[in-house]
Amino acid sequence: MILPDEHIPTRLSLIAIGATVLDQLRQPRTVNDLWEAVRGASGVKSFHRFSLAVSFLYTLGVVDFVDEESGLLCRIPRPTNSGITPN
């Protein structure tokens, strides 16, 4: 379910749905606003899949809430000094 395989097409995998969610999360948004932005995207199809993808991204440390009061979800910036030099 997380990765595509012979039974799960790429567009229905959590990794693909998570990429769709991240693409729409360029600025902090509420979960409801984010859902409205991605609900028509291929593969998302249901709030259940959407919530699984957001939970997956949260578990990976890619997204987090700005604070408890606002309810805004945001991307976590990637570290820039990882010691890995791009080609």
C-alpha positions, -999 to +999 in steps of 0.1 A: +000+000+000+029+024+007+048+015-025+033+003-057+035-034-066+018-058-089-015-053-070-013-016-063-009+008-092+016+037-087-012+064-086-029+046-057+002+041-035+007+062-004+040+075-018+023+089-049-007+104-029+019+118-005+037+135-034+004+150-045-003+163-010+032+178-007+029+195-041-002+214-027+015+222+006+038+250-005+024+272+023+008+262+056-028+251+052-055+236+073-062+199+067-096+207+053-081+233+029-055+207+018-082+181+013-102+204-009-071+211-030-063+174-036-096+156-035-100+156-073-065+144-080-060+110-096-054+084-069-066+103-039-103+094-044-113+094-007-106+112+026-094+078+040-065+076+014-058+113+020-056+109+057-034+078+054-010+098+031-009+128+056-002+104+085+025+087+064+042+121+057+039+130+094+055+098+104+084+104+080+089+139+095+081+156+062+051+176+075+040+189+109+016+213+125+027+249+128+012+249+163-017+233+181-039+263+181-039+273+144-044+237+130-021+246+101-001+218+085+032+227+069+062+211+052+093+206+073+123+221+055+150+196+045+184+202+061+208+218+036+241+208+052+237+171+051+273+165+039+261+152+006+272+171-024+249+172-055+264+160-088 
